[in-house]
Amino acid sequence: MRRCGRSKEREITVWGTGKATREFFYVEDAAEAIILAMEKYNKSDPVNIGAGFEISIRDLVGLIMELTGFKGRVIWDETKPDGQPRRMLDTTRAYHEFGFKARTDFGWGSRKPSSGIRAITLESVLTIWETLIDTASRCH
């Protein structure tokens, strides 16, 4: 994203074909999931929390270009690896066990003021930490 935002270049090179998919989880949704789990889930079985949707690297690059106003050309370097073809968690247990479903879709999360793609900031981490401590103290 930084390369598109600052780039005076007319092109950027991206590794792979762009077909691989990834899941991005907005920090506010993560905090909500953790709090719900602390309040409502009392089992030892692990539970995945995540966005519940994925985006292809190709679509991600297109969104980044839109967000940054990059008008240059994208070169897909198919001699480089795509990486793992798919990364997305099955979050159905979180929904069934404590009612969590991410509310922020990727497009909206990346457009929130000052968020960019990297939604986690020090302030966000501190807010989550304080909320978790407060919730934990109420649970015991």
ABEGO torsion letter per residue (X at the ends): XAAAAABABABBBBBEAGABBBBBBBAAAAAAAAAAAAAABABABBBBBBAGBBBBAAAAAAAAAAAAGBABBBBBBAABBAEBABBBBBAAAAAAAAGBBBABBAAAAAABBGAEABABBAAAAAAAAAAAAAAAAAAX
